[in-house]
Amino acid sequence: MEKKRAYVKPSLESEAFVPNTYVAACGDENKVYLFTCDGGGGAYGGVWHDDNGIPGLQTSSSGHWWQGNYVPADTRISRGTDSYHACYETHRASVMDDFITDCYFKKPRQSDSDAIPVTVWRGPWGNNTHCTTQLDINSWKTEKS
Protein backbone atom coordinates (compact mmCIF):
# COMPACT_ATOMS: atom_id res chain seq x y z
CA MET A 1 0.00 0.00 0.00
CA GLU A 2 1.23 3.38 -0.96
CA LYS A 3 1.51 6.13 1.66
CA LYS A 4 0.04 9.44 0.70
CA ARG A 5 1.72 12.59 1.85
CA ALA A 6 -0.26 15.48 3.18
CA TYR A 7 0.56 18.99 1.97
CA VAL A 8 1.80 21.34 4.73
CA LYS A 9 1.80 25.06 3.93
CA PRO A 10 5.24 26.59 4.67
CA SER A 11 5.30 29.14 7.49
CA LEU A 12 7.95 31.53 8.74
CA GLU A 13 8.47 32.27 12.39
CA SER A 14 10.64 35.18 13.49
CA GLU A 15 11.75 36.79 16.70
CA ALA A 16 12.59 40.42 17.34
CA PHE A 17 16.18 41.03 18.44
CA VAL A 18 16.33 43.01 21.66
CA PRO A 19 19.85 43.82 22.85
CA ASN A 20 20.40 43.59 26.56
CA THR A 21 23.86 45.14 26.66
CA TYR A 22 25.30 48.25 24.95
CA VAL A 23 28.81 47.87 23.62
CA ALA A 24 30.71 50.86 22.21
CA ALA A 25 32.75 49.14 19.55
CA CYS A 26 34.58 52.14 18.15
CA GLY A 27 35.38 54.16 21.31
CA ASP A 28 36.14 57.84 20.62
CA GLU A 29 37.22 57.28 17.02
CA ASN A 30 34.12 58.89 15.47
CA LYS A 31 33.06 61.04 18.42
CA VAL A 32 32.82 64.82 17.99
CA TYR A 33 32.45 67.75 20.36
CA LEU A 34 29.76 70.34 19.64
CA PHE A 35 30.65 73.85 20.76
CA THR A 36 29.70 77.39 19.81
CA CYS A 37 32.38 79.79 18.61
CA ASP A 38 31.43 82.72 20.88
CA GLY A 39 34.71 83.97 22.38
CA GLY A 40 34.78 87.75 22.38
CA GLY A 41 31.09 88.15 21.62
CA GLY A 42 31.59 89.06 17.96
CA ALA A 43 33.97 91.97 18.63
CA TYR A 44 37.32 92.07 16.83
CA GLY A 45 40.39 91.34 18.93
CA GLY A 46 43.34 89.05 19.43
CA VAL A 47 43.76 85.62 20.97
CA TRP A 48 46.71 84.71 23.21
CA HIS A 49 47.89 81.50 24.86
CA ASP A 50 48.87 82.02 28.50
CA ASP A 51 52.16 80.14 28.25
CA ASN A 52 54.83 82.35 29.83
CA GLY A 53 54.49 81.00 33.38
CA ILE A 54 52.89 84.13 34.87
CA PRO A 55 49.23 83.75 35.86
CA GLY A 56 46.91 85.86 33.68
CA LEU A 57 47.53 87.50 30.33
CA GLN A 58 50.59 89.58 29.44
CA THR A 59 50.72 90.99 25.92
CA SER A 60 53.47 93.60 26.09
CA SER A 61 55.96 92.87 23.32
CA SER A 62 58.75 94.08 25.60
CA GLY A 63 58.00 91.34 28.16
CA HIS A 64 57.65 91.68 31.92
CA TRP A 65 59.64 91.58 35.12
CA TRP A 66 58.05 89.10 37.46
CA GLN A 67 59.49 88.08 40.82
CA GLY A 68 62.87 89.44 39.80
CA ASN A 69 62.99 87.62 36.46
CA TYR A 70 62.42 88.84 32.91
CA VAL A 71 59.55 86.92 31.29
CA PRO A 72 58.44 87.33 27.64
CA ALA A 73 54.84 88.06 26.70
CA ASP A 74 52.30 85.27 26.22
CA THR A 75 52.10 83.80 22.70
CA ARG A 76 49.61 85.38 20.30
CA ILE A 77 47.60 82.73 18.42
CA SER A 78 45.62 85.05 16.14
CA ARG A 79 47.30 86.72 13.15
CA GLY A 80 47.00 90.16 14.69
CA THR A 81 45.70 92.00 17.73
CA ASP A 82 42.38 92.68 15.97
CA SER A 83 42.13 89.85 13.41
CA TYR A 84 39.80 87.47 15.27
CA HIS A 85 36.06 87.63 15.87
CA ALA A 86 33.58 84.91 16.86
CA CYS A 87 31.59 83.37 14.01
CA TYR A 88 28.81 82.07 16.32
CA GLU A 89 28.67 78.76 14.45
CA THR A 90 28.28 75.47 16.28
CA HIS A 91 31.37 73.50 15.32
CA ARG A 92 31.75 69.73 15.19
CA ALA A 93 35.31 69.00 16.27
CA SER A 94 36.78 65.51 16.61
CA VAL A 95 37.66 64.59 20.18
CA MET A 96 41.03 63.60 18.71
CA ASP A 97 41.76 67.22 17.63
CA ASP A 98 43.98 69.48 19.69
CA PHE A 99 42.32 72.12 21.87
CA ILE A 100 44.31 74.90 23.50
CA THR A 101 43.27 75.77 27.02
CA ASP A 102 44.50 78.70 29.16
CA CYS A 103 43.85 81.22 26.39
CA TYR A 104 42.44 84.74 26.35
CA PHE A 105 40.54 86.98 23.95
CA LYS A 106 41.34 90.69 24.19
CA LYS A 107 40.04 93.69 22.26
CA PRO A 108 42.59 96.22 20.99
CA ARG A 109 43.42 98.89 23.60
CA GLN A 110 41.74 96.80 26.32
CA SER A 111 43.79 96.11 29.43
CA ASP A 112 45.20 92.61 29.84
CA SER A 113 43.27 92.22 33.10
CA ASP A 114 39.95 92.64 31.21
CA ALA A 115 40.71 89.81 28.75
CA ILE A 116 38.14 87.00 28.45
CA PRO A 117 39.24 83.40 29.15
CA VAL A 118 38.59 81.08 26.18
CA THR A 119 39.36 77.59 24.89
CA VAL A 120 40.69 77.48 21.32
CA TRP A 121 40.17 74.98 18.50
CA ARG A 122 42.42 75.55 15.48
CA GLY A 123 40.18 73.68 13.04
CA PRO A 124 40.70 70.24 11.49
CA TRP A 125 43.97 71.29 9.83
CA GLY A 126 45.28 73.44 12.70
CA ASN A 127 45.25 76.65 10.64
CA ASN A 128 42.16 78.46 11.91
CA THR A 129 41.03 79.96 15.22
CA HIS A 130 37.69 79.30 16.90
CA CYS A 131 37.20 80.32 20.54
CA THR A 132 34.55 79.39 23.05
CA THR A 133 33.84 80.72 26.51
CA GLN A 134 32.70 77.20 27.50
CA LEU A 135 35.97 76.39 29.27
CA ASP A 136 35.15 72.90 30.60
CA ILE A 137 35.54 70.57 27.61
CA ASN A 138 34.03 67.71 29.62
CA SER A 139 30.72 69.59 29.77
CA TRP A 140 30.44 69.98 25.97
CA LYS A 141 27.81 68.00 24.08
CA THR A 142 29.14 65.07 22.06
CA GLU A 143 27.80 62.86 19.29
CA LYS A 144 29.00 60.18 16.92
CA SER A 145 29.85 61.41 13.44
C-alpha positions in Angstrom: 0.0 0.0 0.0 1.2 3.4 -1.0 1.5 6.1 1.7 0.0 9.4 0.7 1.7 12.6 1.9 -0.3 15.5 3.2 0.6 19.0 2.0 1.8 21.3 4.7 1.8 25.1 3.9 5.2 26.6 4.7 5.3 29.1 7.5 7.9 31.5 8.7 8.5 32.3 12.4 10.6 35.2 13.5 11.7 36.8 16.7 12.6 40.4 17.3 16.2 41.0 18.4 16.3 43.0 21.7 19.9 43.8 22.8 20.4 43.6 26.6 23.9 45.1 26.7 25.3 48.2 25.0 28.8 47.9 23.6 30.7 50.9 22.2 32.7 49.1 19.5 34.6 52.1 18.1 35.4 54.2 21.3 36.1 57.8 20.6 37.2 57.3 17.0 34.1 58.9 15.5 33.1 61.0 18.4 32.8 64.8 18.0 32.5 67.7 20.4 29.8 70.3 19.6 30.6 73.8 20.8 29.7 77.4 19.8 32.4 79.8 18.6 31.4 82.7 20.9 34.7 84.0 22.4 34.8 87.8 22.4 31.1 88.1 21.6 31.6 89.1 18.0 34.0 92.0 18.6 37.3 92.1 16.8 40.4 91.3 18.9 43.3 89.1 19.4 43.8 85.6 21.0 46.7 84.7 23.2 47.9 81.5 24.9 48.9 82.0 28.5 52.2 80.1 28.2 54.8 82.3 29.8 54.5 81.0 33.4 52.9 84.1 34.9 49.2 83.8 35.9 46.9 85.9 33.7 47.5 87.5 30.3 50.6 89.6 29.4 50.7 91.0 25.9 53.5 93.6 26.1 56.0 92.9 23.3 58.8 94.1 25.6 58.0 91.3 28.2 57.7 91.7 31.9 59.6 91.6 35.1 58.0 89.1 37.5 59.5 88.1 40.8 62.9 89.4 39.8 63.0 87.6 36.5 62.4 88.8 32.9 59.6 86.9 31.3 58.4 87.3 27.6 54.8 88.1 26.7 52.3 85.3 26.2 52.1 83.8 22.7 49.6 85.4 20.3 47.6 82.7 18.4 45.6 85.1 16.1 47.3 86.7 13.2 47.0 90.2 14.7 45.7 92.0 17.7 42.4 92.7 16.0 42.1 89.9 13.4 39.8 87.5 15.3 36.1 87.6 15.9 33.6 84.9 16.9 31.6 83.4 14.0 28.8 82.1 16.3 28.7 78.8 14.4 28.3 75.5 16.3 31.4 73.5 15.3 31.8 69.7 15.2 35.3 69.0 16.3 36.8 65.5 16.6 37.7 64.6 20.2 41.0 63.6 18.7 41.8 67.2 17.6 44.0 69.5 19.7 42.3 72.1 21.9 44.3 74.9 23.5 43.3 75.8 27.0 44.5 78.7 29.2 43.8 81.2 26.4 42.4 84.7 26.4 40.5 87.0 23.9 41.3 90.7 24.2 40.0 93.7 22.3 42.6 96.2 21.0 43.4 98.9 23.6 41.7 96.8 26.3 43.8 96.1 29.4 45.2 92.6 29.8 43.3 92.2 33.1 39.9 92.6 31.2 40.7 89.8 28.8 38.1 87.0 28.5 39.2 83.4 29.2 38.6 81.1 26.2 39.4 77.6 24.9 40.7 77.5 21.3 40.2 75.0 18.5 42.4 75.6 15.5 40.2 73.7 13.0 40.7 70.2 11.5 44.0 71.3 9.8 45.3 73.4 12.7 45.3 76.6 10.6 42.2 78.5 11.9 41.0 80.0 15.2 37.7 79.3 16.9 37.2 80.3 20.5 34.6 79.4 23.1 33.8 80.7 26.5 32.7 77.2 27.5 36.0 76.4 29.3 35.1 72.9 30.6 35.5 70.6 27.6 34.0 67.7 29.6 30.7 69.6 29.8 30.4 70.0 26.0 27.8 68.0 24.1 29.1 65.1 22.1 27.8 62.9 19.3 29.0 60.2 16.9 29.9 61.4 13.4 
